[in-house]
Amino acid sequence: MSGRAESDAGPETADPETAAEQDDAEDLRQQDARRARWTAAGAGAALTLAGLAAALLRLARSTPAFVPAAYAGGAAVCAAAAVLGSRGRTRRSLWLLIAGVMVMALGDQFD
């Protein structure tokens, strides 16, 4: 005796429809993950460019030095978020995007 009950033994052949459904579900998960990576990377890149543009515009005016530094710092955090997002760390990327925008908004309060 093998020590296994008959109910523990798996079927000899898998159902082709079930296998196809599992393959489709896996493809959808991969597409969702790819879309999340592209979204995180794209949003990070866009916010980085916006932060750098705002920092350069604030440098041209007579504002306290903290203001362009806050925009540049927020842009750096958003750039890090874009890198993390492109590597698949989308949750961390989201939180870094939020933090970067908050830093930029703080700099805007002193403008």
C-alpha positions in Angstrom: 0.0 0.0 0.0 1.2 3.5 -0.7 -0.4 5.0 2.4 -2.6 7.4 0.3 -6.3 7.2 0.1 -7.9 6.9 -3.2 -9.5 10.4 -2.8 -6.0 11.9 -2.3 -4.8 10.8 -5.7 -5.1 13.5 -8.4 -6.7 12.9 -11.7 -4.5 11.3 -14.3 -5.2 13.9 -17.0 -6.2 17.5 -16.5 -9.4 18.9 -18.0 -8.4 20.9 -21.1 -11.0 23.5 -20.5 -9.8 24.1 -17.0 -6.2 24.4 -18.2 -7.2 26.9 -20.8 -9.1 29.0 -18.2 -6.1 28.9 -15.9 -3.9 30.0 -18.8 -6.3 32.9 -19.6 -6.4 33.9 -16.0 -2.6 33.9 -15.8 -2.4 36.0 -18.9 -4.8 38.6 -17.4 -2.8 38.8 -14.2 0.4 39.4 -16.3 -1.3 42.1 -18.3 -2.6 43.7 -15.1 0.9 43.7 -13.6 2.4 45.1 -16.8 -0.2 47.8 -16.9 0.4 48.7 -13.2 4.2 48.9 -13.9 3.7 51.2 -16.9 1.2 53.4 -15.0 3.5 53.8 -12.0 6.5 54.5 -14.2 4.6 57.0 -16.4 3.1 58.8 -13.5 6.4 59.1 -11.8 8.1 60.4 -14.9 5.4 62.9 -15.6 5.5 64.2 -12.0 9.3 64.3 -12.1 9.2 66.5 -15.2 6.5 68.7 -13.7 8.5 69.2 -10.5 11.7 70.0 -12.3 9.9 72.5 -14.5 8.3 74.2 -11.5 11.7 74.3 -9.7 13.3 76.0 -12.8 10.4 78.5 -13.0 10.7 79.3 -9.3 14.4 79.8 -9.6 13.8 82.5 -12.2 11.6 84.5 -9.8 12.5 86.1 -6.5 11.3 83.3 -4.1 12.9 81.9 -1.0 15.4 79.2 -1.8 13.2 76.6 0.0 10.6 76.8 -2.7 12.7 75.5 -5.7 14.4 73.1 -3.4 11.1 71.6 -2.4 10.0 71.2 -6.0 13.3 69.6 -6.9 13.2 67.3 -3.9 9.7 66.2 -4.7 10.8 65.6 -8.2 13.6 63.4 -7.0 11.2 61.4 -4.9 8.9 61.0 -7.9 11.9 59.8 -10.0 12.6 57.2 -7.4 8.9 56.2 -7.5 9.2 55.8 -11.3 12.2 53.5 -11.0 10.4 51.4 -8.3 7.3 51.3 -10.4 9.1 50.1 -13.5 10.6 47.3 -11.4 7.2 46.1 -10.2 7.1 47.7 -6.8 3.9 49.5 -7.5 2.6 49.9 -4.0 5.8 51.5 -2.8 5.8 53.6 -5.9 2.4 54.9 -5.2 3.3 55.9 -1.7 6.5 57.6 -3.0 4.4 59.5 -5.6 2.1 60.7 -2.8 5.1 61.8 -0.7 6.7 63.6 -3.6 3.6 65.5 -4.5 3.2 66.4 -0.8 6.7 67.8 -0.7 6.0 69.9 -3.8 2.8 71.1 -2.3 4.6 72.1 0.8 7.0 74.2 -1.3 4.1 75.8 -3.1 2.7 77.0 0.3 5.8 79.1 0.8 5.6 80.6 -2.7 
